[in-house]
Amino acid sequence: MRTLLNIRIAAPLMLVAGLLAAAPASGQGMGEMPPAQVEVVEAASRKMAPQMDVSGTVISLHDSRISAEVEGPLLWVADVGTAVEEGDVIARIDDRLLAVALRRAAANVKRLQADLAYRQEEVKRYKELAAGNNASQARLDEAIANLEMARQEIADAQAVLDRAQGDVDRTQIKAAFPGHVVQRLANKGEYVTVGEEVLRLVDTRNIEIAMPAPIDITPYLTVGTNVEVKSKHGIYNLPIRTVVPVGDAVSRMVEVRLSADAKDWTVSTPVMISLPKGPEMTAVAVPRDALIIKSGSVYLFKVGADGTAQRVDANIKATVGLWVALADGVEAGDKIVVRGGERLQPGQPVVATAHSSALTANN
């Protein structure tokens, strides 16, 4: 019985002793880390300028509150959201009284035209009589004056007729530009007077991006230069159309406008714009995705000539779009880790492949 107990105790001890004896042989490679799979991009020498972010808004070039030019009851107003072309009718005013005024003006013109024909014949008759000394020159002069007054009365009556016709035409309120009806300011059945607002029309085809910018950075804002615009829908590079050369005395800001394509934007969309705030410089730049922020430190990894990861503390000079300019530690052509660097250790072997969506010079 004692022998069997000794065997049961001795067996585990022998197994542990065997494992301990084998441990040095199998632990010879524990200090070596396995190669890490990473994606890399080459650092590049780029022309860059320090940037500042300002908030902007997508605006329409034409945002108008359309008013009535004649008075009367509203018969119809276009629905909110209606898309219209320039010249389309967007509201109608009752023209019954104005049509009466038009008919009266037209009748007055015809009456005066009949009187003019009589005056012309009268002048012709007095000229024939005066030639035969059967009428005085004074009567002829009076007939000529009456003829001229008849002509002026017709001109005045024609102006009244044109105005009456214009009033009738203006009972159909038309779009001054293509766009969308975004607000009704009066409704069917209401009596509107001259100058009263009827609806708001916004041009959704011709837009720009407007933003305030500090006066101090205007020397670095060049018309035609592309700047980065960020929104929830993506990142765009848009050209500066103009920098308004008059600033606000209180805010010390000027307005900057960017050209934009309406198909990419909705009016009033908020955006963030990166504007240059200093002179352009040439620097070695790496993608922003290469930076690792951990425990209060900012660093990156590059692949050394021996195929191992080398940690570089990021001494950032400027950030422009998706690129970061570094003061030292990286040279143009160095392979910079942009994917897989979060778990790298300095000196760890890496297997590097080119980044699948490498950044271009336009970013």
C-alpha positions as CSV (number, residue, x, y, z in Angstrom):
1,M,0.0,0.0,0.0
2,R,2.8,2.4,0.9
3,T,4.6,1.5,-2.4
4,L,1.4,2.4,-4.4
5,L,1.1,5.8,-2.6
6,N,4.8,6.5,-3.3
7,I,4.2,5.9,-7.0
8,R,1.2,8.2,-7.1
9,I,3.2,11.0,-5.5
10,A,6.3,10.4,-7.5
11,A,4.5,10.5,-10.9
12,P,3.4,14.2,-10.8
13,L,6.8,15.2,-9.5
14,M,8.6,13.5,-12.4
15,L,6.2,15.2,-14.9
16,V,6.9,18.6,-13.4
17,A,10.7,17.9,-13.5
18,G,10.4,16.9,-17.1
19,L,8.6,20.1,-18.0
20,L,11.2,22.2,-16.2
21,A,14.0,20.4,-17.9
22,A,12.4,21.1,-21.3
23,A,11.6,24.7,-20.6
24,P,15.0,26.3,-21.5
25,A,15.0,24.5,-24.9
26,S,11.5,25.7,-25.9
27,G,11.9,29.2,-24.4
28,Q,14.9,30.3,-26.5
29,G,12.7,32.3,-28.9
30,M,10.5,34.1,-26.3
31,G,12.3,37.4,-26.7
32,E,11.6,37.6,-30.4
33,M,8.3,39.2,-31.5
34,P,6.5,37.8,-34.6
35,P,6.4,40.1,-37.7
36,A,3.4,42.5,-37.8
37,Q,1.3,43.1,-40.9
38,V,1.2,46.9,-41.7
39,E,0.3,49.2,-44.5
40,V,2.7,52.0,-45.4
41,V,2.8,55.3,-47.4
42,E,5.9,57.1,-48.4
43,A,6.6,60.5,-46.7
44,A,6.7,63.3,-49.3
45,S,8.1,66.8,-49.5
46,R,5.1,69.1,-50.0
47,K,4.3,72.8,-50.2
48,M,2.1,73.5,-47.2
49,A,0.8,76.5,-45.2
50,P,-0.4,76.6,-41.6
51,Q,-4.2,76.3,-41.5
52,M,-7.1,77.5,-39.3
53,D,-10.6,76.2,-39.3
54,V,-13.6,78.6,-39.7
55,S,-17.3,77.8,-39.9
56,G,-19.3,78.6,-43.0
57,T,-22.7,78.2,-44.6
58,V,-24.0,77.2,-48.0
59,I,-26.0,80.1,-49.3
60,S,-28.1,80.9,-52.4
61,L,-27.1,83.7,-54.7
62,H,-30.8,84.6,-55.0
63,D,-33.1,84.4,-51.9
64,S,-36.0,86.7,-52.4
65,R,-39.3,87.6,-50.8
66,I,-41.6,88.2,-53.8
67,S,-44.1,91.0,-53.4
68,A,-47.3,92.0,-55.1
69,E,-47.0,94.9,-57.7
70,V,-50.8,95.4,-57.8
71,E,-53.5,95.1,-55.2
72,G,-56.4,92.7,-55.0
73,P,-57.6,89.3,-53.6
74,L,-55.2,86.4,-54.0
75,L,-56.6,83.7,-56.2
76,W,-53.7,81.2,-56.0
77,V,-50.3,80.7,-54.5
78,A,-47.8,78.0,-55.4
79,D,-47.3,75.2,-52.9
80,V,-44.2,75.2,-50.7
81,G,-41.5,73.0,-52.3
82,T,-42.6,73.7,-55.8
83,A,-39.7,73.8,-58.3
84,V,-40.1,76.6,-60.8
85,E,-38.2,78.0,-63.8
86,E,-37.6,81.6,-64.5
87,G,-40.9,83.2,-65.8
88,D,-43.2,80.5,-64.3
89,V,-46.4,81.8,-62.6
90,I,-46.1,81.4,-58.8
91,A,-49.2,83.4,-57.7
92,R,-52.3,85.0,-59.2
93,I,-54.3,88.1,-58.1
94,D,-57.9,88.7,-59.1
95,D,-57.8,91.1,-62.1
96,R,-61.5,91.9,-62.6
97,L,-61.2,95.6,-61.6
98,L,-57.9,96.0,-63.4
99,A,-59.4,94.5,-66.6
100,V,-62.2,97.2,-66.4
101,A,-59.5,99.9,-66.2
102,L,-57.8,98.3,-69.2
103,R,-60.9,98.4,-71.3
104,R,-61.6,102.0,-70.4
105,A,-58.1,103.0,-71.3
106,A,-58.3,101.2,-74.6
107,A,-61.6,103.0,-75.4
108,N,-60.1,106.3,-74.6
109,V,-57.3,105.8,-77.0
110,K,-59.7,104.9,-79.8
111,R,-61.8,108.0,-79.0
112,L,-58.8,110.3,-79.2
113,Q,-57.6,108.6,-82.4
114,A,-60.9,109.4,-84.0
115,D,-60.6,113.0,-82.8
116,L,-57.0,113.1,-84.3
117,A,-58.4,112.1,-87.7
118,Y,-60.9,115.0,-87.5
119,R,-58.1,117.5,-86.6
120,Q,-55.9,116.3,-89.4
121,E,-58.7,116.9,-91.9
122,E,-59.5,120.3,-90.4
123,V,-55.9,121.4,-90.8
124,K,-55.9,120.2,-94.4
125,R,-59.1,122.1,-95.1
126,Y,-57.8,125.4,-93.6
127,K,-54.6,125.1,-95.6
128,E,-56.6,124.9,-98.8
129,L,-58.8,127.8,-97.7
130,A,-55.8,129.9,-96.7
131,A,-54.2,129.3,-100.0
132,G,-57.2,130.9,-101.8
133,N,-57.4,133.7,-99.2
134,N,-60.7,132.3,-98.0
135,A,-59.5,131.7,-94.4
136,S,-57.3,133.7,-92.1
137,Q,-53.8,132.5,-91.0
138,A,-55.0,132.7,-87.4
139,R,-57.6,130.0,-88.0
140,L,-55.1,127.8,-89.7
141,D,-52.6,128.2,-86.8
142,E,-55.4,127.3,-84.3
143,A,-56.2,124.2,-86.3
144,I,-52.6,123.2,-86.3
145,A,-52.3,123.7,-82.5
146,N,-55.4,121.6,-81.9
147,L,-54.0,118.8,-84.1
148,E,-50.7,118.8,-82.0
149,M,-52.7,118.8,-78.7
150,A,-54.7,115.8,-80.0
151,R,-51.5,114.0,-80.7
152,Q,-50.2,114.6,-77.2
153,E,-53.5,113.5,-75.7
154,I,-53.2,110.2,-77.6
155,A,-49.6,109.8,-76.3
156,D,-50.8,110.3,-72.7
157,A,-53.8,108.0,-73.2
158,Q,-51.5,105.3,-74.7
159,A,-49.3,105.5,-71.6
160,V,-52.4,105.0,-69.4
161,L,-53.3,102.0,-71.6
162,D,-49.8,100.5,-71.3
163,R,-50.0,100.9,-67.5
164,A,-53.4,99.3,-67.4
165,Q,-52.1,96.4,-69.5
166,G,-49.1,96.1,-67.2
167,D,-51.3,96.0,-64.1
168,V,-53.3,93.2,-65.6
169,D,-50.1,91.3,-66.5
170,R,-48.7,91.8,-63.0
171,T,-51.7,90.0,-61.5
172,Q,-49.8,86.9,-62.5
173,I,-46.7,87.0,-60.2
174,K,-43.8,85.2,-62.0
175,A,-40.5,83.7,-60.8
176,A,-37.6,86.0,-61.4
177,F,-35.2,83.1,-61.4
178,P,-35.3,79.3,-61.2
179,G,-35.5,77.7,-57.8
180,H,-38.0,76.5,-55.2
181,V,-40.9,78.1,-53.3
182,V,-39.8,77.7,-49.6
183,Q,-42.5,79.8,-47.8
184,R,-45.9,81.2,-48.3
185,L,-46.3,84.7,-46.8
186,A,-49.9,85.2,-47.9
187,N,-52.6,82.7,-48.7
188,K,-55.6,82.4,-51.1
189,G,-58.4,84.7,-50.4
190,E,-56.3,87.4,-48.6
191,Y,-56.3,90.9,-50.0
192,V,-52.8,92.0,-50.8
193,T,-51.6,95.6,-51.4
194,V,-48.8,96.9,-53.5
195,G,-45.4,95.9,-52.0
196,E,-46.9,93.2,-49.7
197,E,-44.8,90.0,-49.6
198,V,-46.6,87.0,-51.1
199,L,-43.9,84.2,-51.0
200,R,-40.2,83.4,-50.6
201,L,-38.4,82.0,-53.6
202,V,-34.8,80.6,-53.3
203,D,-32.5,79.8,-56.2
204,T,-31.2,76.3,-55.6
205,R,-29.1,76.1,-58.7
206,N,-26.7,79.0,-58.1
207,I,-25.0,78.7,-54.7
208,E,-21.9,79.6,-52.9
209,I,-20.3,79.0,-49.5
210,A,-19.9,82.1,-47.3
211,M,-17.7,82.4,-44.2
212,P,-16.2,85.1,-42.0
213,A,-12.4,85.2,-41.9
214,P,-10.0,87.3,-39.8
215,I,-8.6,90.3,-41.6
216,D,-5.1,89.3,-40.6
217,I,-5.1,86.2,-42.9
218,T,-6.4,88.0,-46.0
219,P,-2.8,88.3,-47.5
220,Y,-2.8,84.5,-47.7
221,L,-6.2,84.1,-49.3
222,T,-5.8,84.1,-53.1
223,V,-8.7,84.0,-55.5
224,G,-8.8,80.7,-57.4
225,T,-6.9,78.8,-54.7
226,N,-8.6,75.6,-53.5
227,V,-9.3,75.1,-49.8
228,E,-10.6,72.1,-47.9
229,V,-14.3,72.1,-47.1
230,K,-15.7,69.5,-44.6
231,S,-19.3,68.5,-44.0
232,K,-21.1,65.4,-42.8
233,H,-21.3,64.3,-46.4
234,G,-17.6,64.3,-47.1
235,I,-14.5,66.4,-47.8
236,Y,-14.3,68.7,-50.9
237,N,-11.6,71.0,-52.4
238,L,-13.3,74.2,-53.6
239,P,-11.9,77.4,-55.1
240,I,-12.0,80.8,-53.4
241,R,-14.2,83.0,-55.6
242,T,-13.7,86.3,-53.8
243,V,-12.5,87.9,-50.7
244,V,-14.6,91.0,-49.9
245,P,-12.1,93.8,-49.3
246,V,-14.1,95.5,-46.6
247,G,-14.0,94.2,-43.0
248,D,-16.3,94.7,-40.0
249,A,-15.0,97.3,-37.6
250,V,-16.2,95.4,-34.5
251,S,-15.4,91.7,-35.3
252,R,-12.4,92.5,-37.5
253,M,-13.6,89.9,-40.0
254,V,-14.1,89.9,-43.8
255,E,-16.4,87.7,-45.9
256,V,-14.9,85.0,-48.1
257,R,-16.9,83.3,-50.8
258,L,-16.2,79.8,-52.4
259,S,-17.6,78.6,-55.6
260,A,-19.7,75.4,-55.2
261,D,-21.7,73.0,-57.3
262,A,-25.4,72.9,-56.3
263,K,-25.7,69.2,-56.9
264,D,-23.4,68.6,-53.9
265,W,-25.0,70.9,-51.4
266,T,-28.2,71.9,-49.8
267,V,-28.8,75.6,-49.0
268,S,-28.0,76.5,-45.4
269,T,-25.8,73.4,-44.8
270,P,-23.1,74.2,-42.2
271,V,-19.5,73.4,-43.2
272,M,-16.0,73.7,-41.8
273,I,-13.4,75.4,-44.0
274,S,-9.6,75.2,-43.6
275,L,-8.0,78.5,-44.6
276,P,-4.3,79.3,-44.8
277,K,-3.2,81.6,-42.0
278,G,0.5,81.9,-42.8
279,P,3.0,81.8,-45.7
280,E,3.5,78.6,-47.7
281,M,6.5,76.4,-46.7
282,T,8.1,73.2,-48.0
283,A,8.2,70.4,-45.5
284,V,8.3,66.7,-45.2
285,A,4.7,65.5,-44.7
286,V,3.0,62.3,-43.6
287,P,-0.6,61.3,-43.7
288,R,-2.6,62.3,-40.7
289,D,-3.7,58.7,-40.2
290,A,-0.1,57.8,-39.3
291,L,-0.2,59.7,-36.0
292,I,-0.8,57.7,-32.9
293,I,-2.0,59.5,-29.7
294,K,-1.5,57.5,-26.6
295,S,-0.8,58.5,-22.9
296,G,-0.4,62.1,-23.8
297,S,2.2,61.4,-26.5
298,V,1.9,61.8,-30.3
299,Y,4.2,59.6,-32.4
300,L,4.3,57.4,-35.5
301,F,6.3,54.4,-36.8
302,K,8.4,54.2,-39.9
303,V,10.0,51.1,-41.4
304,G,13.7,51.0,-41.0
305,A,16.2,49.6,-43.5
306,D,16.3,46.3,-41.5
307,G,12.5,45.9,-41.8
308,T,11.7,46.7,-38.2
309,A,9.4,49.4,-36.8
310,Q,11.1,52.6,-35.6
311,R,9.2,54.9,-33.3
312,V,9.4,58.7,-34.1
313,D,8.0,61.4,-31.8
314,A,5.8,63.7,-33.9
315,N,7.2,67.3,-33.9
316,I,4.3,68.8,-35.9
317,K,5.0,72.1,-37.8
318,A,1.6,72.4,-39.6
319,T,-1.5,70.4,-40.5
320,V,-3.0,70.8,-44.0
321,G,-6.0,68.7,-44.9
322,L,-5.0,65.0,-44.6
323,W,-1.3,65.8,-44.3
324,V,0.9,66.7,-41.3
325,A,4.3,68.5,-41.7
326,L,7.0,67.3,-39.3
327,A,10.0,69.3,-38.2
328,D,12.3,66.3,-37.9
329,G,12.6,62.5,-37.6
330,V,11.3,61.7,-41.1
331,E,12.8,62.2,-44.5
332,A,11.1,62.2,-47.9
333,G,10.8,58.6,-49.1
334,D,10.6,57.0,-45.7
335,K,7.9,54.3,-45.4
336,I,5.4,55.5,-42.8
337,V,3.0,53.1,-41.1
338,V,-0.6,54.2,-41.6
339,R,-2.4,50.9,-40.7
340,G,-1.5,48.5,-37.9
341,G,0.8,50.9,-35.9
342,E,-1.4,51.0,-32.8
343,R,0.0,47.6,-31.5
344,L,3.6,47.9,-32.8
345,Q,6.6,47.9,-30.5
346,P,9.9,49.6,-31.4
347,G,12.2,47.1,-33.1
348,Q,9.4,44.7,-34.0
349,P,9.8,43.1,-37.5
350,V,7.1,44.2,-39.9
351,V,5.7,42.9,-43.2
352,A,4.8,46.1,-45.1
353,T,2.4,46.5,-48.0
354,A,1.4,49.7,-49.8
355,H,-1.7,51.4,-48.4
356,S,-4.7,50.4,-50.5
357,S,-6.1,53.9,-50.8
358,A,-2.9,56.0,-50.9
359,L,-3.4,59.7,-50.6
360,T,-2.8,61.9,-53.7
361,A,-1.2,65.3,-53.9
362,N,-4.6,67.0,-54.1
363,N,-5.6,66.0,-50.6
